[in-house]
Every structure is written in C-alpha cells, then in structure tokens.
Amino acid sequence: MKRAWLIFLILIFSVSFSHSQSLKLEKEIDLSFFLNPYQPFLAYAAVDSQGNIFIAQRGKDSFIKLDPTGQVILRAPQKIEGEITKFDIDNEGNAVCVFRGRTTGNYVYLPLVWFDGITGKKIREINLGEIFGLVTQIKILRPKDLILINGLARDEKPIKHSLHLIDFNGNLLRSFSPLKHQGDVPEIIDKNSDYFAVAPYFDPDNLLIFQAFPELGQIRYFDLNGNQVGEADWSSKNTFLIYSGNLWIKDKEGFRIYEKKGNTFVPTEAMVKADNNSPINGYPIAIDSSGKIYFLGGKESQMLRIYTPQY
C-alpha cells in the first residue's frame, strides 16, 4: 500500500513538474543602433560556444558580434562585400554570409563567404551559383560542418528536391524533401512561396532536420541521409522551435510542448510561458549551448530578448 501511494505521489509530482515550465527573461539588448525597424523576420542571430552573439540583417553589408553582456566587440566585414542575404556561424565561431548574387552572361556568382569570428577578416569563399539556381535559406549544421540549403539545384531537371546538404568545399552531398509540383522555377516558387520563406531547423541532439510545409500544414523531419523520419501537424502555422528534442508551437498562451511518439509529435498538456505571465514577444531566432533562447521582435522589433527555461 505504501509503495502504491509513493508511486502515486511521484506521478502527481511529475505532472505538476511538466506543467511548471516557464521562461525567465535574463536580458534585453536594444539593437536599434543596427537593425532596421519592423523587420525581425529578416534578421539572423547565432551564438558561439563562448556565449557571443552574432547579428545580421538581410540587405545590410555587415554583421555585428556582441559579447555576453551585449557590448559590440566586432563589426565586419571592414571591406564592403555587398548586401548580406543569408547568415549563420560555423562550429569555430566564424561568420558565414551569403551575399547578393550577380550574373555576367551565363555565369552566376552567388558568394558564400567565411569571416574570422575574432578579426572579421575574410578566410574562405565558395560560389553557390555553380550548384544552385535559387537559395532562399541556409543553416550551418553545427558541429557537423555541413551546410543545409533550402532552394533549387541548377542542373536538376525536372526539379524534384528543395533541401540540399553541401560540405564546406561546396560539394553537393545529397538532395531530398521532394516538392509536389514540377515545372519551371517561377512556377515552383509561385506555388510554394510560403515554403521557401520558412527556414529549416536542426536538432543537434538527435541529428534531425525539420522543415515546415505551410501549403500542407505539416512539419516534416529528416535524418542526415535525407530520409523522412516523420511529421507533425502544423495546421495552426504558428511560430515553432525545436528544444531538447521536443517541438514547441506557439499559441496565445505561450508555447505548447509536443513530444515525439513514434514517427510523429503529439501535443501534451505542458505549456511554456514567461515566468511573470507576460506575453513572449518576437521570433525565436537562436538557442545557445546552455539552453537559453533568443527572441527578436514583438512590439519593439529591434529588441533582442534572452530567456532561460525554468523547470
């Protein structure tokens, strides 16, 4: 009897624990000196292993690096390279930028450039235009030293794939996530415009790639071999992130936690809210190695907010 009662208490405690998760606001950093207003969805952020924060925004010709206190310690590149269109950092804490492409005759130049994360100097460059006719998103899969690209390969006829993995030398390793529609590039983009606007996510713990399909109301996930492992319902089309192997989907109250069951994610009763019950404003744009979540946007679209999950 005592054993049964003890098990009951443990279960009650576990349920209460699962419902007690919250986000504690640790820091706010005003980025109005650098970011354009009302465009948080065009901003990029990444955090290195030392807690330094890299910030870029589509259309700017530089990125900044902040120390953990929020002080600017680097602005690069010093030499104008052009407009940044995509951004991330690699496993060594170096910035990786895609710059606006240019065409000369039949030659397409779409530079992907690495900059030293300490000095800001250019250290390497490859031309994505040799492989791709369209690049809408990139993600560095740390610490795997792979680059995930959402876009269309130049030589694939008919076009069937939209996610691609390349190495740091620009070699195309594999393509997957077949599109349902085929045709020329304008037709594909027109029919799947929302899909190409959604950035892929990477779960480094389980080595899974997540990509949302707005047209289908689904989030599909894949292993690094390009095999579709499963999917989750995304009919709400709300903001989501991958945290500790779980899927968090935002609603009016906060983030609902979806746990992996077999080849799909199912909703739980657990909800993550701000610790003072205030709204969680903005878009989750980065998670660091300590588990802090970085949000940008909301009413103050140039404000970076750093939250720590509380259990």
GIFEN-V444932 format. One record per pair of residues at least 6 apart in sequence whose ideal C-beta (glycine too) atoms are under 7 Angstrom apart, sorted by the first residue. I is the first residue (numbers start at 1). GAP is how many residues later the second one is. D is the distance in whole Angstrom. If there is no record, write none. Layout:
i = (I,I)
gap = (GAP,GAP)
d = (D,D)
This chain:
i = (17,18,18,19,19,19,20,21,21,21,21,21,22,22,22,22,22,23,23,23,23,23,23,23,23,24,24,24,24,25,25,25,26,26,26,26,27,27,28,28,29,29,29,30,30,31,31,31,31,32,34,34,35,35,35,36,37,37,38,39,39,40,40,40,40,40,41,42,42,43,43,43,43,44,44,44,44,45,45,45,45,45,45,45,46,46,46,46,47,47,47,47,48,48,48,49,49,51,51,52,52,52,52,53,54,54,54,54,55,55,55,56,56,56,58,58,59,60,60,61,61,61,61,61,62,62,62,63,63,63,63,63,64,64,64,65,65,65,66,66,67,74,76,76,76,77,77,77,78,81,81,82,82,83,83,84,84,85,85,85,86,86,86,86,87,88,88,88,88,89,89,89,89,90,90,90,90,90,91,91,91,92,93,94,94,94,94,94,95,95,96,96,96,97,97,98,98,98,98,98,99,99,101,101,101,101,102,108,109,109,110,110,110,110,110,111,111,112,112,112,113,113,114,114,115,115,115,116,126,128,131,131,131,131,132,132,132,132,132,133,133,133,134,134,134,135,135,136,136,136,137,137,137,138,138,138,139,139,139,139,140,141,141,142,145,146,146,147,148,148,148,148,148,149,149,150,150,150,150,151,151,152,152,152,152,153,153,153,158,159,159,159,160,160,160,161,161,161,161,162,162,163,163,163,163,163,164,164,165,165,166,166,167,174,176,176,177,177,179,179,181,181,181,189,192,194,194,195,195,195,198,198,200,200,200,201,201,201,202,203,203,203,205,206,207,207,208,208,208,208,209,209,210,210,210,211,212,212,213,214,217,217,217,217,218,218,218,218,219,219,219,219,220,220,221,221,222,222,223,229,230,230,231,232,232,232,232,236,236,238,238,238,239,239,239,240,240,240,240,241,241,243,245,246,246,246,247,247,248,248,248,249,249,249,253,253,254,254,254,254,255,255,256,256,257,257,257,258,258,258,258,259,259,259,274,275,280,281,281,281,281,282,282,282,282,282,283,283,283,284,284,285,285,285,286,287,291,292,292,292,293,294,294,295,295,296)
gap = (294,250,252,250,251,252,291,249,251,288,289,290,250,251,252,253,288,249,250,251,252,257,270,284,286,251,283,284,286,249,280,282,266,280,281,282,43,279,275,277,37,41,275,272,273,24,271,272,273,270,21,30,8,22,267,21,264,265,263,18,262,242,243,256,257,261,242,15,16,12,14,242,253,12,43,44,241,8,9,10,240,241,249,251,8,42,43,240,6,239,241,247,41,45,69,44,240,17,237,13,14,15,16,13,9,11,35,41,8,9,11,7,28,31,26,27,24,23,24,19,20,21,22,23,13,14,15,13,21,24,32,34,8,10,11,8,9,52,6,7,6,46,19,39,44,38,43,45,42,18,32,17,18,16,17,13,15,13,14,15,12,49,51,52,10,8,50,51,52,6,7,28,51,6,24,50,52,55,51,52,54,25,24,20,21,22,23,29,20,22,16,18,44,16,18,12,14,30,37,40,12,14,7,8,9,28,7,21,18,20,17,18,19,22,25,14,16,13,14,16,9,12,9,10,6,7,8,7,44,7,22,23,39,41,17,19,20,21,22,19,21,52,17,18,51,14,16,14,15,60,13,62,63,9,10,11,9,60,61,63,7,7,61,62,23,19,21,19,15,17,52,54,61,15,17,12,13,46,50,11,13,7,10,33,36,8,11,22,24,20,23,29,18,19,22,14,15,16,17,15,17,12,13,14,37,48,8,11,8,9,6,7,6,52,46,50,34,45,9,13,7,10,11,7,23,20,21,18,19,20,14,16,9,10,11,9,40,41,7,7,39,42,40,39,16,17,13,14,15,21,12,13,9,11,32,9,7,22,7,23,16,17,18,20,13,14,15,16,12,13,15,21,8,11,8,9,6,7,6,34,33,34,33,15,26,32,33,13,15,11,12,13,11,44,45,7,8,9,10,7,43,44,15,11,12,13,11,18,7,9,24,6,7,9,18,20,17,18,19,26,16,17,11,15,11,13,15,7,8,9,10,6,7,9,6,35,15,14,16,17,18,13,14,15,16,23,12,13,14,9,11,9,10,11,8,6,18,14,15,16,14,10,12,10,12,8)
d = (7,7,5,7,6,7,7,6,5,6,7,6,7,6,7,4,5,6,7,5,6,6,7,4,6,5,6,5,5,7,6,6,7,5,7,5,7,4,6,5,7,4,4,7,6,6,5,7,6,4,7,6,6,5,5,6,5,6,5,7,7,6,6,5,3,5,6,6,4,7,5,7,5,5,4,7,7,6,7,5,4,4,6,6,5,5,4,6,5,5,4,7,6,4,7,7,6,4,6,6,7,6,7,4,6,5,5,6,6,5,7,4,5,4,7,6,5,7,6,5,7,6,6,7,6,6,6,6,7,6,6,7,5,7,5,6,4,7,6,7,5,5,7,5,3,6,6,6,6,6,6,4,5,6,4,5,6,5,7,6,4,7,7,5,5,5,6,6,4,6,6,7,7,6,7,5,7,7,5,4,6,7,4,5,6,6,5,7,4,6,7,6,6,5,7,7,5,7,6,6,5,7,6,6,4,6,5,4,6,5,6,4,4,7,6,6,6,7,5,5,6,5,5,5,7,6,7,5,4,6,6,6,7,5,7,5,7,6,6,5,4,6,5,4,6,6,4,5,5,4,4,5,6,6,7,5,4,7,5,6,6,6,5,7,6,5,6,5,7,6,6,7,6,5,7,6,6,6,6,7,7,6,7,6,7,7,6,6,5,7,6,6,5,7,7,4,6,6,6,5,5,7,5,4,7,6,6,5,5,5,5,6,6,5,6,3,6,7,6,6,6,5,6,6,6,4,6,6,6,6,5,6,6,6,5,4,7,5,6,7,5,6,6,6,7,6,5,7,6,6,6,5,6,5,6,6,5,6,6,6,7,5,4,7,5,7,7,5,6,5,5,7,6,5,5,6,5,6,6,6,3,5,6,6,6,6,4,7,7,6,5,6,4,6,7,6,6,5,7,5,4,7,7,5,6,6,4,5,4,6,6,7,5,6,6,6,5,5,4,6,7,4,6,6,5,4,7,4,6,5,7,7,6,5,5,6,7,7,7,2,6,4,5,3,4,6,6,6,5,6,6,6,7,5,4,5,6,6,7,5,5,6,6,5,7,5)
